[in-house]
């Protein structure tokens, strides 16, 4: 029962508002003649309320009907087109019907016999009504269109974050698997080295876990980590691995573990021995970190499981819009990691 009462009260309020507005408008236009011709004034008020209220409520009803069948959020353009088309048709019909009935029963005038006289007036009412209706629907269109864009952007960012998290989830197990494989081989060949390797590995993996929830990390932190990682690999390879780290500017950020993944790839795809030492250089060149190694490919390389350079490239593409540059020939393999400027870097 309460909804019905609430609806009735709203209609009474709107009727009073339409009556008051019509009363004021006619009073302004009729001026002093209002009270001299008061009966005609009341007839005009009644007709004004009838035309104004009927147009108001019929267009309000159109908005309600369209809103139940179309979505301003999902398809604002279609909803706008349907709303304007129906409102145009209903407004024309409403004006003609109200003029016909109002003139006949209020003013005792036949509209059809005097159509040429009142056609301009009807067209003016139609124009005013359409301007108000179009303004209302355009306001709704731009409101929901903006909301739709915001929602699309939010969904896009959520999808990007899910993709990024999926990429991150592949890096950590990859590092863990490789490290445990190395440890397994050391246990069989050199127990003392294996013990030292475990200690170093524990320190390094702590960093890996701490950075797992970050999109970008300071370059200085990543260089400190890679220095520890190099020390870890030195336990395994000794003098067969030669790494030159030349960084004099630590401003900027990197995708976490990207540098370590590149070094893993170097060790995975190349021979590392006393006869053929693997030489890796890490330099900063402007806004890139350049990792370069001499090529001495292994004859048999286990098939890649999909992590590595491709993951790093996709992470950089998602976070910065930049690609990782790869240069390769028979002598050297070079990868350029973009360094993200501190001012443009996303917050961690």
DAJO-V378155 format. One record per backbone hydrogen bond with DSSP energy under -1.0 kcal/mol. CO is the residue of the C=O (numbers start at 0). NH is the residue of the N-H. Records with the same first field share a line. If there is no record, write none. Layout:
CO=NH + NH
This chain:
0=4
1=5
2=6
3=7
4=8
5=9
6=10
7=11
8=12
9=13
10=14
11=15
12=16
13=17
14=18
15=19
16=20
17=21
18=22
19=23
20=24
21=25
22=26
23=27
24=28
25=29
26=30
29=32
30=33
32=36
36=40
37=41
38=42
39=43
40=44
41=45
42=46
43=47
44=48
45=49
46=50
47=51
48=52
49=53
50=54
51=55
52=56
53=57
54=58
55=59
56=60
57=61
58=62
59=63
60=64
61=65
62=66
63=67
65=69
70=74
74=78
75=79
76=80
77=81
78=82
79=83
80=84
81=85
82=86
83=87
84=88
85=89
86=90
87=91
88=92
89=93
90=94
91=95
92=96
93=97
94=98
95=99
96=100
97=101
98=102
99=103
100=104
101=105 + 106
102=108
109=113
113=117
114=118
117=121
118=122
119=123
120=124
121=125
122=126
123=127
124=128
125=129
126=130
127=131
128=132
129=133
130=134
131=135
132=136
133=137
134=138
135=139
136=140
137=141
138=142
139=143
140=144
141=145
142=146
143=147
144=148
145=149
146=150
147=151
148=152
149=153
150=154
151=155
152=156
153=157
154=158
155=159
156=160
157=161
158=162
159=163
160=164
161=165
162=166
163=167
164=168
166=170
167=171
169=173
170=174
171=175
172=176
173=177
174=178
175=179
176=180
177=181
178=182
179=183
180=184
181=185
182=186
183=187
184=188
185=189
189=193
190=194
191=195
192=196
193=197
194=198
195=199
196=200
197=201
198=202
199=203
200=204
201=205
202=206
203=207
204=208
205=209
206=210
210=213
216=253
217=221
218=222
219=223
220=224
221=225
222=226
223=227
224=228
225=229
226=230
227=231
228=232
229=233
230=234
232=236
233=237
236=239
237=240
239=277
241=279
243=281
245=283
251=218
252=339
253=216
254=257
256=260
257=261
258=262
259=263
260=264
261=265
262=266
263=267
264=268
265=269
268=297
275=272
277=241
278=293
279=243
280=291
281=245
282=289
284=287
286=338
287=284
288=336
289=282
290=334
291=280
292=332
295=270
307=311
308=312
309=313
310=314
311=315
312=316
313=317
314=318
315=319 + 320
324=335
326=333
330=294
331=328
332=292
333=326
334=290
335=324
336=288
339=252
340=344
